[in-house]
Amino acid sequence: MDKSYSKLTQDIAKLMKDIADALQNADKLPKTIHSGGWRMPEGWSLDCIYYAMNDWQVPENSVIISSFPKTGTMWCMEIVRQILYGNDDELLKKSNIIPQLGLTLHGIVCVCVTVYKFVDIYPHLPIPRKLFFTHLPAELINMEKIKESNSKIICMYRNPKDQAVSWYHFVQKIWSLSNNEREAERLGRDWNKFIAGYIAGKHELAVKEGEWYPDHLADWIRRARQHEESILPVEYESLKGNFIREAHRIAKFLDVELSEKDVARVNERCTIDSMRNKANTDNDQSGFMQMNVRKGEVGGWKHQFTVAESEHVDRLVEEKFADIGVKFTYEI
C-alpha cells in the first residue's frame, strides 16, 4: 500500500482518538445549539452545518445515507458500501475507513472535530465514489448541490416504536461512557420518563420544539416525493423481510449492476452477526461502531412499551402521516 495512504490512515487514527477523548469529556463539548428553531445535540458544530449547507462541494456521484438516529444508519451504510465496493477487495478494505470515521454532513462526527480536519482528510481517500451519512433534517440539505453533482440520497427509516427503544438503549451507553449524569437526570434513565419526554419533543435531535422522529421523517418523505430521481426511501423492516429485493432496488437506484451472486454476497456480509463481528474486530477507538450494533430486530418494542404508551404513539403517528400515506411495519 502506498505511503500517502498509510499517512492518511494514521491521520484518521488520530482523528478517531480525538473522538474517543471528546466522548470522555462530555461536559467540555459545545452545548445544545438553537438556530432557526432547530435544536441540535451537544457537540454539533453550527459552523459545520452551515458549511455543509452553503459551501460544501459535493463530490461527483456521491451517495448520502439520510436517517434519524437508530433507524439502521450503520446497517444501510454497510449495505451500500458492499454494493459500491464489494467486487474489489482492495477498494473494500480502503472504504472500511468510512463507517469507522463516521463521516457526516452535520457536526462532522458530532464531537467537536473541526470541519477543517474533515476537509483535509476526506478528499484524499482513494475511493472513486464517496459515501456519507447525515442526521440533518431535509430542510438543511441543499438539494441543488446534490443534483448538480449527480449524487443520490437514500432515506433510511424504521417504525417509530423500535426506533424509540433503540434510542433509549443507545443513550444509556452514551451517558455511561461520558459520565453525563446531567443528561441522564434530565431525560430519564427510567423508560417511562424517557419515552414520555421523547415523544413530547424534549430531546434535541435536530428537530424543533415539540417535535421528534416522525416529524423529521415526514419532512424527508415529502422531500423524496419532490425529488424521486435523487432520493430513495428505504424501510428497515422491508430490508429485514426481503433483503434480496430491497438490495436490488438500492443497487438499481445507484446505477450499479448486481448479479444474484453479488446480492447473496452483500446479504451474507450484512447480517446482524456479521455487523456485530465487524464492530468488534475493526480498529474502532471511539467505540462508535460497537455502540451502534445491538439486536437489529423488528418488534422488540413490545417488550418495552406499555399498552397505553403504544396506543399513544399510534395516535401521534397516524395524525402525523395522515396526509402522506406512510404505513409502518411493527412486526414481521
C-alpha positions in Angstrom: 0.0 0.0 0.0 1.4 3.4 -0.9 2.9 5.8 1.6 0.3 8.5 1.1 -2.5 6.1 2.0 -0.5 4.9 5.1 -0.2 8.5 6.2 -3.9 9.0 5.6 -4.8 6.1 7.8 -2.5 7.5 10.5 -4.3 10.8 10.3 -7.7 9.1 10.6 -6.4 7.1 13.6 -5.5 10.3 15.3 -8.9 11.7 14.4 -10.6 8.7 16.0 -8.6 9.2 19.2 -9.8 12.8 19.3 -13.4 11.5 19.1 -12.8 8.9 21.9 -11.2 11.7 24.1 -14.1 14.0 23.4 -16.6 11.4 24.4 -14.8 11.0 27.7 -15.2 14.8 28.3 -18.8 15.4 27.5 -19.0 18.5 29.8 -16.4 20.2 27.6 -18.5 19.8 24.4 -20.5 22.6 22.9 -24.0 22.7 24.4 -27.3 22.4 22.6 -27.4 24.7 19.6 -30.6 26.6 18.9 -30.7 28.0 15.4 -33.7 28.9 13.2 -36.0 26.8 15.5 -33.8 23.7 15.2 -32.4 22.2 18.4 -29.1 20.5 17.7 -27.5 17.9 20.0 -24.5 18.7 22.2 -21.2 18.6 20.3 -22.7 19.6 16.9 -21.0 22.5 15.2 -23.2 25.2 13.7 -20.3 26.3 11.5 -20.1 22.8 10.1 -23.9 22.7 9.5 -23.7 26.0 7.6 -20.7 24.8 5.7 -22.5 21.6 4.6 -25.5 23.6 3.5 -23.8 26.5 1.7 -20.2 25.8 0.9 -19.5 22.1 0.7 -18.7 20.9 -2.8 -20.5 17.6 -3.0 -18.1 15.1 -4.7 -19.4 13.9 -8.1 -21.7 10.9 -8.0 -21.7 10.6 -4.2 -24.1 8.6 -2.1 -25.6 10.0 1.1 -27.4 8.0 3.7 -30.0 10.2 5.4 -31.5 8.9 8.6 -32.7 9.7 12.1 -30.6 8.2 14.9 -31.2 4.5 15.5 -33.1 3.8 12.3 -30.5 1.5 10.7 -27.9 4.0 9.6 -24.8 1.8 10.0 -26.6 -1.2 8.5 -27.6 0.9 5.5 -24.0 2.3 5.2 -22.6 -1.2 5.2 -25.1 -2.4 2.6 -24.3 0.5 0.3 -20.6 0.0 0.9 -20.8 -3.6 -0.2 -22.9 -2.7 -3.2 -20.4 0.0 -4.3 -17.1 -1.6 -3.5 -17.8 -5.3 -2.7 -16.3 -6.6 -6.0 -12.9 -5.0 -5.4 -11.2 -6.4 -2.3 -8.6 -3.5 -2.2 -11.3 -0.8 -2.5 -13.5 -2.6 0.0 -10.6 -2.5 2.5 -9.9 1.2 1.9 -13.6 2.0 2.2 -13.7 0.4 5.6 -12.4 3.8 6.9 -15.8 5.4 6.1 -18.1 3.8 8.7 -15.3 4.0 11.3 -14.8 7.7 10.7 -18.5 8.4 10.7 -18.3 11.0 8.0 -21.4 13.2 8.4 -22.8 16.3 7.0 -23.9 17.7 10.4 -21.3 18.2 13.2 -18.7 16.2 11.2 -18.6 13.3 13.6 -20.6 15.3 16.2 -17.9 15.6 18.8 -16.0 18.9 18.2 -13.8 17.7 15.3 -13.5 20.7 13.2 -14.6 20.9 9.6 -11.0 21.7 8.5 -9.8 18.2 9.6 -12.7 16.7 7.6 -11.9 18.8 4.5 -8.2 17.9 4.7 -8.7 14.2 5.0 -11.7 13.1 3.1 -11.0 14.3 -0.5 -7.8 12.3 -0.4 -9.4 9.0 0.3 -8.6 6.8 -2.7 -12.2 5.9 -3.3 -13.9 6.7 -6.6 -17.5 7.1 -5.3 -17.8 8.8 -1.9 -20.2 7.6 0.8 -21.6 9.8 3.6 -24.3 9.8 6.1 -26.3 12.6 7.8 -28.9 13.0 10.5 -29.8 16.6 9.4 -33.4 17.5 8.6 -34.5 17.7 5.0 -34.7 21.5 5.2 -31.0 21.8 5.9 -29.9 19.7 2.9 -29.0 21.6 -0.2 -30.8 19.6 -3.0 -29.4 21.9 -5.7 -25.9 20.9 -4.8 -26.9 17.2 -4.6 -28.4 17.3 -8.1 -25.6 19.4 -9.6 -23.1 16.6 -8.5 -25.4 13.8 -9.8 -25.4 12.4 -6.3 -28.1 10.2 -4.7 -29.7 10.2 -1.2 -31.0 7.0 0.4 -33.5 7.9 3.2 -33.4 5.1 5.7 -36.4 4.8 8.1 -37.8 2.5 10.7 -41.0 2.1 12.7 -41.1 4.7 15.5 -41.6 2.3 18.4 -38.5 0.2 17.6 -36.6 3.4 16.9 -37.5 4.8 20.3 -36.4 1.6 22.1 -33.1 1.5 20.3 -32.6 5.2 21.0 -33.3 4.6 24.7 -30.6 1.8 24.9 -28.1 3.8 22.9 -28.2 6.9 25.1 -27.8 4.8 28.2 -24.5 3.7 26.7 -23.6 7.3 25.8 -24.4 8.6 29.3 -22.4 5.8 30.9 -19.4 6.3 28.6 -19.3 10.0 29.1 -20.4 10.0 32.8 -23.1 12.5 31.7 -25.4 12.2 34.7 -26.8 15.7 34.0 -28.5 14.5 30.8 -29.4 11.2 32.3 -31.3 13.0 35.1 -32.9 15.4 32.7 -34.2 12.9 30.2 -34.5 9.9 32.4 -32.8 6.5 32.8 -36.3 5.2 33.7 -38.1 4.1 30.5 -41.4 5.7 31.3 -39.9 9.1 32.0 -37.7 8.7 28.9 -40.4 7.9 26.4 -42.8 10.5 27.7 -40.1 13.2 27.2 -39.0 11.8 23.9 -42.4 11.8 22.2 -43.1 15.2 23.8 -40.2 16.6 21.8 -37.8 17.2 24.7 -34.8 15.5 23.0 -32.5 17.9 21.0 -32.0 15.8 17.8 -32.0 18.3 15.0 -35.8 18.8 15.5 -37.8 21.8 16.5 -39.5 22.4 19.9 -42.2 19.7 20.5 -41.0 17.5 17.6 -39.5 14.0 17.4 -38.6 11.3 14.9 -42.0 11.2 13.0 -41.7 15.0 12.3 -38.2 14.5 10.9 -39.2 11.6 8.7 -42.4 13.2 7.4 -40.3 16.1 6.0 -37.9 13.7 4.4 -40.7 11.7 2.8 -42.2 14.9 1.4 -38.8 15.9 0.0 -38.3 12.4 -1.5 -41.6 12.7 -3.4 -40.5 16.1 -4.8 -37.1 14.6 -5.9 -37.8 11.0 -6.8 -34.8 10.8 -9.1 -32.4 11.8 -6.3 -33.9 10.4 -3.1 -34.9 6.8 -2.4 -36.8 5.9 0.8 -35.8 2.5 2.2 -37.7 0.9 5.1 -35.7 -1.0 7.7 -38.4 -3.6 8.1 -38.6 -4.2 4.3 -34.8 -4.9 4.3 -35.3 -7.4 7.2 -38.3 -9.1 5.4 -37.0 -9.3 1.9 -33.3 -8.3 1.7 -32.7 -9.6 -1.8 -35.5 -7.5 -3.3 -34.5 -4.3 -1.4 -30.8 -4.7 -2.2 -31.6 -4.9 -5.9 -33.8 -1.8 -5.6 -31.0 0.1 -3.9 -28.4 -1.0 -6.5 -30.7 0.0 -9.4 -31.2 3.4 -7.8 -27.4 3.8 -7.6 -26.9 2.6 -11.1 -24.9 -0.4 -10.0 -25.5 -3.7 -11.7 -25.6 -6.7 -9.3 -25.8 -10.4 -10.2 -27.7 -12.8 -7.9 -24.3 -13.9 -6.7 -23.3 -10.3 -5.8 -26.6 -9.8 -3.9 -26.0 -13.0 -2.0 -22.6 -11.8 -1.0 -24.0 -8.5 0.2 -26.6 -10.3 2.2 -24.1 -12.6 3.8 -21.8 -9.7 4.8 -24.6 -7.6 6.2 -26.3 -9.9 8.6 -26.6 -8.7 12.2 -23.9 -11.3 13.3 -21.6 -10.0 10.5 -22.2 -6.4 11.6 -21.5 -7.3 15.2 -18.4 -9.2 14.4 -17.2 -6.2 12.2 -17.8 -3.8 15.1 -15.9 -6.0 17.5 -12.9 -6.6 15.2 -12.4 -3.2 13.5 -9.9 -0.7 15.0 -12.7 1.4 16.4 -11.1 3.5 19.1 -14.2 5.7 19.6 -16.4 2.7 20.3 -18.8 4.2 17.8 -19.5 1.0 15.8 -20.0 -1.2 18.8 -22.4 1.2 20.3 -24.4 1.2 17.1 -24.9 -2.5 16.7 -27.5 -4.0 19.2 -30.2 -6.6 18.3 -31.4 -5.3 15.0 -34.7 -6.9 15.4 -38.3 -5.9 14.5 -40.9 -5.9 17.2 -38.7 -5.5 20.2 -40.8 -2.5 21.2 -43.5 -5.0 22.6 -41.1 -5.8 25.5 -40.7 -2.2 26.4 -43.9 -0.2 25.7 -46.9 -0.3 28.0 -50.2 -0.7 26.2 -51.1 3.0 26.9 -47.7 4.2 25.6 -48.1 2.1 22.4 -51.6 3.4 21.8 -50.5 7.0 22.4 -47.7 6.6 19.8 -50.1 5.0 17.4 -52.3 8.1 17.6 -49.4 10.5 17.2 -48.0 8.7 14.2 -51.4 8.3 12.5 -52.0 12.0 12.8 -48.5 13.0 11.6 -48.7 10.8 8.4 -52.4 11.1 7.6 -51.7 13.2 4.5 -48.6 11.3 3.5 -49.8 7.7 3.4 -46.8 6.0 5.1 -47.7 2.8 6.9 -45.2 1.4 9.3 -44.4 -2.3 9.9 -44.3 -3.1 13.6 -43.7 -6.9 13.4 -42.7 -9.4 10.7 
